Amino acid sequence: MLAPHGGRLVQRLASGPLAQALREEVHHLPSVRLEAKEASDAVLIAVGAYSPLGGFMTQEAYRSVVHGMHLPNGLPWTLPITLPVPAELSRRIGRGDRLALLAPQLVAVMEVEEVYERDLEEEARLVFGTTNPRHPGVARLLRESPWVAAGEIWLVDRPPPAFPGQELDPIQTRARFAELGWRTVTAFQTRNPLHRGHEYLQKCALEVTDGLLLHPLVGETKDDDLPPDVRLRTYEALLEAYYPRDRVVLAVFPAAMRYAGPREAVFHALVRKNYGCTHILIGRDHAGVGGFYEPYAAHRIFDRFDATKLGITPVFFGEAFYCRRCEGMATERTCPHPGEARMNPSGTWVRRLLRSGQLPPPQVMRPEVAQILLRCFADLHGQVVGRVS
C-alpha cells in the first residue's frame, strides 16, 4: 500500500500508564481552551492524518510552509497547522513546559518546544491570497491571537465522534482497503451535497481505480453551509441506490474547512495520501469560496510540486453538466455543444430552487438527495413540504 506522507504513519495516542499519568498531571498544568479548528487538528495529528506532523508547527516549519509550501525537510505541505494561545499565557510558558489542551475537557497534552508570534496579515496574504475579511478563512484567522505554542502532542481523551462508526482513522481506512483488495483508491473531498456532476466524476474515477473513498468534511464550516448530518444522509441515500457497494467506502473527515483554494487542494491530497488513497479528484474551484480564486487555480498549483514528493496523483476535471443534446453528463472536454444546451448544477441555483420549495431537475440532482435537502430547507424556513415526485 502507498506509504504515508513522510514514510511513517504518526501515532500520538496516549494509552495505559502514560494516559493516566497525563490525566493526573493536567491539574497542575497551564491550559488553553481549543477552538473547533484546533480541536479537530489535535485529533487529526494524533491519528496520523497529518503525517508527518507530530504536533503543532514550530516557527521554522510555519515560515517554511507559509512562504514556500514545503516543510523544512523539503516535503510538500501547504497549510500552517498552529495552536493560538492568549498573549498572557504566551508569557508564562516556554520550552520544556507541558500545556493542557481542553475542548472543554482534557483532549491532549503538548510538550512545548517554543512560543512565537505570527504576522496574521502576512499569513492571510500568502495562504489565502487575500487580506479581505469577507473571506471566511481570513476572517477567522484575523480573530485569532498572533501568539502560538508549538510542540508535539499526546492525545489523552479523544472527544466522542459526531458520527460513530463513520469516523475512520487512517489506520482503519488502510486496513479496509487492504481487506477489499484495493491497490488504487480515489479520494473525493466534499463539504456539499452531491449532485449529478459529482456523481459523474466519481464514476469516471471508478472506471480506472479499484475503489472510491467518499470523504465528506464534517468539521467546522461557514454558518451558511448545510449541517453535516444532512449532508451525510444525502451521501447514504445516493450510495444505497446508485453505487456498487463493494467499490465505495464512506467515511467522514473531521477537519475544519479553511477555504484556502489552491493551497487547500494540495493539503486535501496529502491528507488523503495518509488515509491510503493513491488518487484524488480535483474539480473546478476546489476548496474555493466567494469568487476569491480563479476557477482552475487548484489545478495549476500542482505544477509547483515534485510529483514523486507529493506521492498522490491528482485527477483533474472541469465542471460537469448535463447536456440536453448529448442526453447525458459531460464536461467541456467531451461535449461540443453550446452553453444553452447545458444544465449546470450550480450550488446557488440549486439552493434557490430548494428555498422556493421546488426540486431540482433529476438531470441535475437525484430525487432521493433532493428530497432530503428540500425537507432540510423547509425545516430551516418553517415551511410544510409534502413529498414531491
Backbone hydrogen bonds, N-H to C=O, Kabsch-Sander energy under -0.5 kcal/mol:
donor,donor_aa,acceptor,acceptor_aa,energy
7,G,4,P,-2.5
10,V,8,R,-0.8
12,R,46,A,-2.7
14,A,12,R,-0.7
14,A,155,L,-2.5
18,L,15,S,-1.0
19,A,15,S,-1.0
20,Q,16,G,-2.1
21,A,17,P,-2.6
22,L,18,L,-2.3
23,R,19,A,-2.1
24,E,20,Q,-1.9
25,E,21,A,-2.2
26,V,22,L,-1.7
27,H,24,E,-0.7
28,H,25,E,-2.3
29,L,26,V,-1.4
32,V,100,A,-2.2
34,L,32,V,-0.6
34,L,102,L,-3.7
39,A,35,E,-2.5
40,S,36,A,-2.1
41,D,37,K,-2.1
42,A,38,E,-2.4
43,V,39,A,-1.6
44,L,40,S,-2.4
45,I,41,D,-2.6
46,A,42,A,-2.1
47,V,43,V,-2.0
48,G,45,I,-1.1
49,A,44,L,-1.3
50,Y,44,L,-1.3
51,S,48,G,-1.6
53,L,50,Y,-2.6
56,F,151,G,-1.7
57,M,81,I,-2.7
62,Y,58,T,-3.0
63,R,59,Q,-2.7
64,S,60,E,-2.0
65,V,61,A,-2.4
66,V,62,Y,-2.9
67,H,63,R,-2.3
68,G,64,S,-1.8
69,M,65,V,-1.9
70,H,64,S,-1.1
71,L,75,L,-3.2
74,G,71,L,-2.5
77,W,69,M,-2.1
82,T,80,P,-0.6
83,L,149,A,-0.6
85,V,147,W,-2.8
90,S,86,P,-2.2
91,R,87,A,-1.0
91,R,88,E,-0.5
92,R,89,L,-1.8
93,I,89,L,-0.9
96,G,112,V,-2.4
97,D,94,G,-2.3
99,L,110,M,-2.1
100,A,30,P,-2.7
101,L,108,A,-3.2
102,L,32,V,-2.5
102,L,100,A,-0.6
103,A,105,Q,-3.0
107,V,101,L,-3.0
108,A,101,L,-1.5
109,V,154,W,-2.1
110,M,99,L,-3.0
111,E,152,E,-2.9
112,V,97,D,-2.1
112,V,110,M,-1.0
113,E,150,A,-3.5
114,E,150,A,-1.3
116,Y,148,V,-2.1
118,R,146,P,-2.7
120,L,118,R,-0.8
123,E,119,D,-2.5
124,A,120,L,-2.5
125,R,121,E,-2.4
126,L,122,E,-2.5
127,V,123,E,-2.9
128,F,123,E,-0.5
128,F,124,A,-1.8
129,G,124,A,-0.7
130,T,124,A,-1.2
135,H,132,N,-2.0
139,A,135,H,-2.9
140,R,136,P,-2.0
141,L,137,G,-2.2
142,L,138,V,-2.8
143,R,139,A,-0.7
143,R,140,R,-0.8
144,E,140,R,-0.6
144,E,141,L,-1.6
148,V,116,Y,-2.7
149,A,83,L,-2.3
150,A,114,E,-2.9
151,G,56,F,-1.7
152,E,111,E,-0.6
153,I,54,G,-1.9
154,W,109,V,-2.1
155,L,12,R,-3.1
156,V,107,V,-2.6
156,V,154,W,-0.6
157,D,107,V,-1.1
158,R,156,V,-0.5
166,Q,163,F,-2.2
167,E,163,F,-0.7
168,L,166,Q,-1.3
172,Q,169,D,-1.0
173,T,169,D,-2.4
174,R,170,P,-2.4
175,A,171,I,-1.3
176,R,172,Q,-2.3
177,F,173,T,-2.7
178,A,174,R,-2.1
179,E,175,A,-2.4
180,L,176,R,-2.0
181,G,177,F,-0.6
181,G,178,A,-0.9
182,W,177,F,-2.4
186,T,211,G,-2.5
187,A,279,H,-2.5
188,F,213,L,-2.3
190,T,215,H,-0.7
196,R,364,V,-3.1
199,E,195,H,-2.2
200,Y,196,R,-2.4
201,L,197,G,-2.0
202,Q,198,H,-2.6
203,K,199,E,-2.4
204,C,200,Y,-1.9
205,A,201,L,-1.9
206,L,202,Q,-2.0
207,E,203,K,-0.9
207,E,204,C,-0.6
208,V,204,C,-0.5
208,V,205,A,-1.3
209,T,205,A,-1.7
210,D,184,T,-0.7
211,G,184,T,-1.2
212,L,247,R,-2.1
213,L,186,T,-2.9
214,L,212,L,-0.8
214,L,249,V,-2.3
215,H,188,F,-2.2
215,H,213,L,-0.8
217,L,190,T,-3.0
218,V,253,F,-2.4
219,G,253,F,-0.7
219,G,255,A,-1.3
225,D,222,K,-1.5
230,V,227,P,-0.6
231,R,227,P,-2.0
232,L,228,P,-2.6
233,R,229,D,-1.7
234,T,230,V,-1.7
235,Y,231,R,-1.8
236,E,232,L,-2.3
237,A,233,R,-2.2
238,L,234,T,-2.1
239,L,235,Y,-2.7
240,E,236,E,-2.1
241,A,237,A,-1.3
242,Y,238,L,-2.4
243,Y,239,L,-1.1
247,R,244,P,-1.9
248,V,245,R,-0.6
249,V,212,L,-2.7
251,A,214,L,-2.1
251,A,249,V,-0.6
252,V,166,Q,-3.0
253,F,216,P,-3.0
255,A,253,F,-0.6
257,M,220,E,-3.1
261,G,287,A,-2.2
263,R,260,A,-1.2
264,E,260,A,-0.5
265,A,261,G,-1.9
266,V,262,P,-1.6
267,F,263,R,-2.1
268,H,264,E,-2.9
269,A,265,A,-1.6
270,L,266,V,-2.5
271,V,267,F,-2.4
272,R,268,H,-2.0
273,K,269,A,-1.7
274,N,270,L,-1.4
275,Y,271,V,-1.2
276,G,273,K,-1.4
277,C,272,R,-2.5
278,T,185,V,-1.8
279,H,185,V,-2.4
280,I,313,T,-1.9
281,L,187,A,-2.4
282,I,315,V,-2.6
283,G,281,L,-0.6
285,D,295,P,-3.5
286,H,283,G,-1.0
288,G,285,D,-2.3
292,F,289,V,-2.1
297,A,294,E,-1.9
299,H,296,Y,-1.0
300,R,296,Y,-1.9
301,I,297,A,-1.8
302,F,299,H,-1.1
303,D,300,R,-1.7
304,R,301,I,-1.8
305,F,302,F,-1.5
307,A,305,F,-0.6
309,K,306,D,-0.9
310,L,306,D,-2.0
311,G,307,A,-2.4
313,T,278,T,-2.7
315,V,280,I,-3.1
316,F,314,P,-0.6
317,F,282,I,-1.9
321,F,330,A,-2.5
322,Y,343,M,-2.2
323,C,321,F,-0.5
323,C,328,G,-2.7
324,R,322,Y,-0.6
324,R,341,A,-3.2
327,E,323,C,-2.0
328,G,323,C,-1.3
330,A,321,F,-2.4
334,T,331,T,-1.4
335,C,331,T,-2.0
341,A,338,P,-1.8
342,R,339,G,-1.9
343,M,322,Y,-3.4
344,N,342,R,-0.7
346,S,344,N,-2.2
350,V,346,S,-2.3
351,R,347,G,-2.6
352,R,348,T,-2.0
353,L,349,W,-2.1
354,L,350,V,-2.4
355,R,351,R,-2.6
356,S,352,R,-1.2
357,G,354,L,-1.6
358,Q,353,L,-2.7
364,V,361,P,-2.1
365,M,361,P,-2.1
369,V,366,R,-0.5
370,A,366,R,-2.6
371,Q,367,P,-2.7
372,I,368,E,-1.2
373,L,369,V,-2.0
374,L,370,A,-2.8
375,R,371,Q,-2.1
376,C,372,I,-1.8
377,F,373,L,-2.8
378,A,374,L,-2.2
379,D,375,R,-2.4
380,L,376,C,-2.3
381,H,377,F,-1.7
382,G,378,A,-0.6
382,G,379,D,-0.7
383,Q,378,A,-2.7
385,V,383,Q,-0.6
